[in-house]
Amino acid sequence: MHRNAGVAALGALALMWALAGCGGEEMTNVRPHVEPEISDAVFCIDADDSISLVAIRESTYTFAFAGTMPDLQSGDIIVGSDSGGYLREVASIVARNGTLAVETNWAALTDAVITGRLETTLDAYTPPAAEGNGQEALTGSGTAFLADGVSLAGRRLDLADVVLSQGDVGGVDLDVRIARGDVVFNPHLDLMVNIENGTIEEFSTIAGGRFSLDCDAEVSASAGIEHSGETLLASFTREEVQYIDQVPVVEVVTLSFMGGFKVNLSDRVTSHLGSEGDFDVVAGTEYKRGIWSSVWTKTLDLDGH
């Protein structure tokens, strides 16, 4: 008989930041603690209605302009929120027939912001809007992936016959699947960056939230086996724009759920098992005064059934 077998569906949070562009005056969710100081070299594309981005090809950014040619010079830092956001240093400019072909180099956020602070809390996931209210639903626009058998209902993932492992593993025919289940989630992200004298002194991305799990799993093996693995169940992305004065920071948030399992079987077996309960997770990374540190805490309260 089997010694033990376990299956769990877990939620994981991954955060990727894209630092970009310049925009309007709205400062939604931004609480600067110091008076921002922006470099004189910053040229805000979004703030000038006479110029717009029309193409990006490798390091060349092409803009269309109307009227007088914009006062853009080599060494300037162009920033904008189009095409996912950009922050680039101007290397050279070619003007022709109402367009500017701007050859650029990579630039850092600290090239644009001398002093400034951004601190905010975001929902890591926004559920689909109700049908007919005119808002764009996340499904189809922010849902990057749903595995076979996984469906989305608001802040709940419904699981039905989701295969985690199937096939030959070292000569053993192994089948591990979630027969039925659901995961309810409500994650948030705490984001902070603090720039002083052109240097990032503090930076943190902390993800947290409560997850509720109710899951029934099935494990079948033709012989004894010890094996583990994981499968991507669902992945979601969303973008948020926060401003440090006139310079926005574009945050691209990825929320992924993995189904993981571990089996340790001494003989051929077909087993049905399940669990339900809640778990709280806080995970992320912090940088302060030159030192990186990880943040990871969890509380788990699961019962078998």
N, C-alpha and C positions, 0 to 999 in steps of 0.2 A: 504493500500500500504506500501512499505518498506520505512523506514526512511533513512537508508543508508546501503550500502554494498560495501565492498572493497576487492580486491585481489591484491597481489603483489608478485613477485618472487624476492627474495633477495639473494645476495651472502654473504657467511660467510667464514672467514678464521680461521683455527685452526692450530696451530703449536706445534709439539712435537719434542723435542730434545732428541736424544740418544747420549750420550757421549761415545766415543770409541777410540780405537785402535791406532796403530802406522803404519806409512806407508813410502812412498818414499820421495824423496827430493823436488818434485814439490810443489810449493806454490801458486796454482792457486787462484786468487781473494782474496788473503790474504795480508793485509797491516798492519803488526805489527808496533806499535808505540814505543815499547820498545824492548830491546834485550831480547829474551826469555831465561829462565833458566829452564832446565828440571831436574827432580830428578835423581840422580845416580841409584836409584832403578828401573828405567824403563827398561824393556826388550822388545824390538821391534820385534815382531814375523815377521812382513812383511819385515823387513830389513835383515833377515837372510834366505837365500835360502835353507839352509840345514834343516829347520824345518817348518812344516805346520800343521795347525789345521785340524783334521779329524773327530772329534765328540765332541758334547756338551751334557752332561746329568746332568741336574740340575746344581750343582756347580762344577762338575768335567769336566775339559777340557782335551781332549786327543790329543796329538800331535805325528806325525811321524817325525823321524829325521834320517839323513844319516851321517855316519862317527862318529866323536867325539861327545859325549853327550854334549848338550848345557850347558853353565855355568849358570844354573837357580837355584835360591836358595829361601828358605822360606823368605817371606818378600818382594820379588821383586814384581813389578807391571808389569803384562803382558798386552800388548795392541796390538790390531790387527783390521783389517777392515773386515775380513771374517764374514759371518753369521750376517750381520747387524751391526758389530762392537762390540768390547768388551774391557773392562778395569777392570781388576781383580787383587786382591792381592793374591799372592801364599801362601797357608797354608802348603801344603806338596806335595811331589813328589814321584811317584813310577815309576822306569824305568824298562822296560821289552821288550825284543825282538824288539828293534828299536822304541819303543813308550814311551811316557811320559804321565802318568795319573796324572794330576795336580789338586789337590783339592784347591779350591779358595774361597775367601771371596769378598764381594762387596768392590769396591774402588771408590773414587771420582776423578773427573778431577784434583782437586787441590792436590791429592796425586802424580800425575805425573808431573804437571806443577807448578813450584814455582812462576815464573813470566812470563807473556805472555799476548798478546792481539790478538783477532781475530775480524775483522770488515769487513763485506762484504754485498753486495746487490745481491739477487738472484731473478730470475724469479720464481714465485710461481707455474707456470704451463708452460710446454713445449708442444706445439701442436704436433700432430702426424707428423712423417716425411713423405715426399712425397714417394709414392710407387716406389720401384725400386732403391732407392738411397743407400741401404745397411744399413740404420739406423733403429733401433727398434722403431716402433711407440708406442706412449703412450697408445693408446687403446689396452687393453688386457694385458699390462704390468704395467701401472700406473693408469688405470681407475678402481677404487675400486667399483663403483656402478653407474648405470644409471637406473632411474625409467622407468616404462612403458610409452612410448610416448615421451621419451627424447632421442635425438641423438646428436652426436658430430660432428662438422665440423670446424676443426682448433681451433680458439679461440671463437667459437660461439656454444651455446647450442640451438638446435631447439626443440620446444615444440609443441606437437600435441595431443590434447585430454588427457591431464595429469590430473588425478583425485587427488584432494586435500582432499576431504571428500565425502563419499557416504554411505548412510544408515540411520538407525533410530538414532536420537539424541533426547532423552527425549520425545519420542512419535511423533516427527516431522521427516518426510522424507526429508532429506537434501542432495543436490548434489551440490558440488562446484568443478569446474574444469577449467583448462586453455585450452581453445578451440584451440588457436594457439598462437605462440609467439616465440621470440628468445632473448637470452641474450648474448651480446658480452663483453668479459672480458679480461683484461690485468694486472693482479695483480703482485706485487713484494713484496719482504721481505727484510727488513734491519735487520741484525743480528749483535750483538756485545757482546763480553764477555771480561772483563779485570780482570786479576788475578795479585795480588801483594802480595808478601811474603806468598804464599800459601793460600790466601783468595780471594774469588770472591768479588771485590769491585764494579764492575758495570756489569750489564747484561740487555740486551734489545732485544725484538723481536717485530718489528713494521711491520705490513702488510698494504699495501695500493694499490690503483689503481682506474681506472675509469671503470665503468660498464654502458653499454647502454642496455635499456630494451624496448621492444615493445611487448605488451601482450594484448590479448583479453580473457576475462573470462566469464563464465556462472554460474549463481547461481539460483538454483531452490529449493523452500521449500514449503511443504504442509500446513504450518501454520506459524504464527509469531514465531521468535526464535532469541536469542542472543547467538552467538557461535564464537569461534576462534580456530585456530589450525595451524599446520605446517607439512610439509612433505618433506623428503629428496628427492631432485631431482637428484643430481649428486654429486659424491665424487671422488677426484683424489689424488694420493700420488706420491711423488718422493723423492729420496735421493740425498744429496750432501755431499761431503767430503771436509772439509777445514782443513788446518794444522796450528797448533801452533808449530813451529819448526818441530820436527820429530813426534809429537803427533797429529793425526787427530781428528777432532770433526765431527761425523756423524750427519747430520741434516735430520730428517724425516719430510717432510712438507705434511700436509693434507689440501686440499682445498675443501670445501663443499658448495653446493648451496641448500638453503631451499626455498620451496614455502610456504608462509604464507598467511593466510586470516583472516578476521574478518567480520562477518555479524551481523547486528542489524535490524531485520525485524519485522514489526507490524502485518503483515498479509501474507497470501499465495501469492507467487510471483514467477515469472520466469523473470530473468533479464540478460541482456547482457551489459557488460561494459569493458572498456579497458583503457590502459595508455601507453605512450611512453615518452622517455626522457633519461637523463643521471644522474648518481650520482657518487660522489667521496667519498671514504671511507678510513680512516686511523684508524687502531685499533691495540692495542697490550698492552704490559706491560713493565715497566722499573724498575730496581732495582739499587739504588745508595746509597752507604754508609749506608747500613742497612735499607733503606726505599723503600718499594714497591709502585708503582703508576700505574694507568691505563691511557692508551692513547685512546681516542675515539673522532673522529671528522667526520662529514659527511656533504655534500652539496647535495641537492636533487632538481632536475629540471624535474618534470614530468607533462605531460599534458594528460588530458583525451581525449578519442575519441570513 
